[in-house]
């Protein structure tokens, strides 16, 4: 999620309690299973834009080491309490890990990155991944960006994800229905990407 001065981050600071209540107990076990098959047992996993801390908590319970961050300090504090681990308040552009983690979960967090900056964001997320490490990301399904409730949301189709980012190769991409009550008609685009072995740890200086 963006910085506190951005409308999206302001939204999450102002609505942290409601967002936490809406997302903290959603069961995403089928998505976790598809991600975990690409990670070694006990692997270190990064939860990028962890929100309520739901996913970090689930992976800790499954025996994985987890590092987590979120751009909203309020949500980071809630996620830390919910997940039982330290959660840093930081943004994507503040990532400073180098080839340290086996997998990254970016569940409904990269959708706050404008479409034109998505390739740079993906390249930046390659930095902490070990070669052949897996990245899971989810987006609202569609082909446009929009404002919703004070947040910038990216709705992206397959063509946008297949932008030729050299840091990753696509493993699989699929759609799912929203698991929150009363929102089954909303669709999500899920993708699993693998970090290429030839990609060097680094990124350009684009901001997002």
N, C-alpha and C positions, 0 to 999 in steps of 0.2 A: 504494500500500500504506500501511497505517496507521503510526503512530509506533512506535518501538522498544519502548515499554512495553506495547503492545497484544499480545495473543497471536499475531495474524497476523504482525506485524512481528518478534516474537521468533522465530517459526518460520523466517522467511526468513534471519534472522541466523544461527540455529543450523544451518540446512540449506543454506546458500548454495552450497557445493561440489556437493552432490547436485543441487540445482535447476539450477545452471549446466550441469552435465554432461547433464541430461535435456532441456534446452531450447535450448542454444546453437547446435546444428547442424540444427534442424528447418527444412525447406524450406517456406516459406509464400509462394512466388512467385505462385501464383494469387490469393491474397488481396491481395498488394501491387499486382497489376495492376488489380484492381477499385478500389483506393484511388487509385492514381496518375493514373487517367484524370480525376480531379477536381482535380488540382493542376497549375499551370503548370510548365514545365521549369525545373529548378534551384530550385524553391520551398523556402522554409524550413519545416521540419517539426519538430514537437515530439513526442518519444517520452515519453509520460506513464506512469510506472511501467515502466521499460524492462527490468527483470529482468536477463537475461544480456547484454543489448546486441545480441542477434541482429538485431532489426529495424533499429536504428540503423545497424549495420554494413551491412545490405543496402541501405538507402536511400542511404547515403554512396557505396556502390559504383555506384549508379545515377545519381550526379551531383547529388543533392539536399543542401542544407545541413540540418544536423540539430542540434537542442538536445535533451538528454535528462536525465531525472532518475529517481530511484528512492528510496523511503523507507528502504530498507535500505542503510546505509553500506558494508557488505561487498559486496553485489551491485553497488552503484554503482561501487566500485573495480574489480570484475571486469569489469563492462560497459565501463568506460573502457578497460581494457587490451584487451578483445576487439574493441571497436568502433573504437578509435583516435581517440577524441574525449573531451573532458572530460565527465564525468557528475556532476551535482549530487546530493547527498543531501538530498532535500526531499520534502514531502508535497503532496497536492492543495491543501490549504488554505494553502500557502505560495506558490502561484503569484502572481507579481506582474508578468507581462507584460501589455501592453495592445495588442490589435489588431496584433500583430507577425507572426504565423505564418500560413501558408497552409493547413496541415493538421496534425491531431493524430492520432497513433496511440495508442490505449489498449488494447493487446492483452492480454487476460486480467489487467487491473489493476483496472478498475472493479468486477469481480466481488467484490472485498473490501469494497465499500461496502454497508452494509445497505440493503435495498429501500426503507425509508422515507426514507433520505437520498440515494437515487440522483438524484432531480430536482435537489436542491441541488448535487450533485457535477457534474452535466451543466451546470447554469447557471454554475458556477465555471469549468469548462473552456471555456466560450464566451468568457471574458475575453481570452485571448491570441489568439484567432482573428480574422482579418480577416473582414469581411462576405462571406458566401457561401463561407467556408472550410469544409473538410470534416473531420469527425471520424469515425474508424473505431474501433469498440469491439467486444469479444467477451466473451461470458459462457458459462458452463455452461448447457446447455439444460434448461429445466424451469420450475417456477413456485414455488420456495421457496428459503429460505436454509438453510444447514446448516454444521456444523462438520466438517472433514475433516483429519485429521493435525495438529490444532492450529491450523488456519486457518479463518477464516470465509469461506465461499464463497456467493455469490449465484447461484442458478439462476433465471433470469428468462425468462418468455415474452414474446410480442409485446405483450400487454396492459400489462405493466409498462413497457416502453420507450415506449409510446404514451401517456405520462402528461400530455401537453399542455405540455411544457416550452417556454416561448415563445422561448427562445434558439435552438431548432433546428427544422428540418423534416426529415422522414424521406425519404431518397433511395431506399434499398433495404435489405431485411433478408433473410437467408438462413441456412441451417444447413449445417454441414460436419462431417465426421468428424475426430476427433483424429488428427494426423499423426505422433504418437510411436509407436514400435514397440509392438505388443501392446495398443494402446488405441483401435483403429478403431471399437469399439462405443460409445465416448463421443462425444456430440454437442456441438457448440458453436453458439451463436447469434451471428451476425455482423450488425452494422448499420453503415450509412453515413448520417451526418446532415450537414446543411448549416446553417451559422450564418445566421440571418435578418439581413437588412440593417437592420431596424429595432431590433434588440436593442442596448442600450448596454453598454459594457464595465463589468462590475461583477458583484457576487454578494451573497448574503445572508450572515449570520454563522453559519450552521449549521456544525457540526463533523462530520467523518467520517474 
